Every structure is written in C-alpha cells, then in structure tokens.
Amino acid sequence: MPDINFISNDSHHAAERWTSRVLRLGVWVSASLMIFGLLLATISPSLIVPLSTNPSLGNLAEHMFSDTFDPVTLMFAGLVLLMFTPILRVITAVFGFAVERDWRFVFVSSIVLLMLIGEIVYSIFLKG
C-alpha cells in the first residue's frame, strides 16, 4: 500500500510552484539584461555612458524605455531586478498560501514581507 505522505496533491503545492517560477523568472530576466548590456558594451563601446551617481528607479525606468539602449542602464536594471526578486518571491508566497488557505504560512510570510518593506523604507528614507 503506498504511503500517502508521498502522494502529490497539485493544489497543495501550488504556492511552492509559483514561488519557484518567480525566482527562476527573476534570475533569468535579470541575467539576460546584464548579459545583453555586457554584449552591447562589448560590441559598441561608444554607447557606454558612465553614471556619476546611482540612478533612482524613475531615472532607470526612463532610460530603459528611451529610444537608445544604454549598456550601463541595462546592466544596472538587471542588478535591481535581481535585488527585488526575493521580495517578489515573498509576495508570491503570501498570495499562494492565501489561495491554499494555509493561514499560518500567510501570517509568517506577511511578517517577513513587512520586515523587508521596513528595511527598504529605513534604507531609503531614514538612513539617508
């Protein structure tokens, strides 16, 4: 007789599947942006515009959707996406566990999300 602990329930593991997809997608897209920026910088070094300071997210979005592709901006966008991937993973976990009605993990994931948001707010606005 098969052990029921090893029988996979698709609806039970939906949160894990979605969080792994978010992590994989975040890593692949950020790596693609960085590699594309590096290749663009190698092919045509005249496009490299060194940044004097770290751009804000608004400046980064503005440069990403401009007419020209700046290799430094592409690589910077890849790094920013890579830094935000764990936060997206926690957000996905909160929603995934809520769909599964696993309220204990919704609570724990929400606490982790609040801690991450608090760290970001502290780093950007309070620490200076």
N, C-alpha and C positions, 0 to 999 in steps of 0.2 A: 504494500500500500504506500503510495507516495506521501512524502512529508508535506503538509500543507504550508509550511513556512517557506518552501522553495517555489510554490506556485505563484507565478507573476500575475498581479492584478493591474491591468493597464491604467485604470483610473486612479489607483493608489500611488502610482509612480509618476504621475503627470508633472508634479512640481519639480522632481529631480530632472526629468527630461527637458523641461523648459529652461531651467537654470543652466543646465549643461549646454543647451543650444545658445543661450545668451552669452555664456562665457566663450564658447567657440567662435561665434559670430563676431564678438567684440575683438578677440585676439586676431582673427583672420583679417577683418577690415582694417584694424589699426596697423597690422604688419604690412598689408597691401599699400596703405597710404605711405608708410615710411619707406618701403622698397621703391614705390613709384617716385617719390620725391628724391630718393637717392639716385635712381637711374636717370631722372630728369636732370639732376645736378651734374651727373657724370657726362651725359650726352651734350648738354649745352650749359657750360659754367657761366655764361653771360647772364643767365636768368636768376642767378643766386643774388638775393638781396639780404644782406646780413641784418638781423634785428638788433636795434640798440637796446631795447628793453623787452621783457616778456609781454607779448600782446594780451589784451583782455579777450574774453570769449567772444565779445562783439566784434573786435578787430579781426580775430581769427575767422569768424564766420563771413565777415565782409571780404576778406582776402580769398577765402575758399570759393566764394561764388562770384568772383570778379572774372573778367574776360581772360586774363592770363593766369597760367599756372605757375605759382612760385614754389620752387622745391623746398625751401625752408619752411614755408607755411604748411605744405603737405606733411612734412616730417613732424612738425610741431602738432598738427591736428591728429596725427597717428598716436603721438605720445599722450595727448589729452584724452583721446578716446580710450586708450589703454588704461589710463588712471581712473576713468569713470566706469569701466567695465565691472569691477567688483560692486559698485553701488547699484548698477543696473541688475546685477545678479541678486542682490538682497531685495530690491524692489520686486523682481520676478518671483522670488521665494515667498514674499508676503502674499502676493496675489495668488500664487499657486497653492499655498497652504490654505488660503481662504476658500478657494474653489473646492478643495478637498475637505473643508470644514475641520481641519486639524488646528483647533484654536490655540493649543499650547505653542505650536511652532509659529503660528501667526503672531502671537504675543512676543516670543523670543526674537523673531525676525524683525518685528516692529521696533523693539528696543535697540537692536543692532543698527537699524536704519536711522533711528533718532540719534544714536551716538555718532554715526558717520556724518549726518547733517550738522550736528553740533560742532564737530571737528572742522567741517568746512566753513561754517559761519565764524567760528573762532579764528581760524587761519586767515580768512579773507578780511573780516571786518574788525575784529577786536585786537588781534596781534599786530596788525598794521603791516 
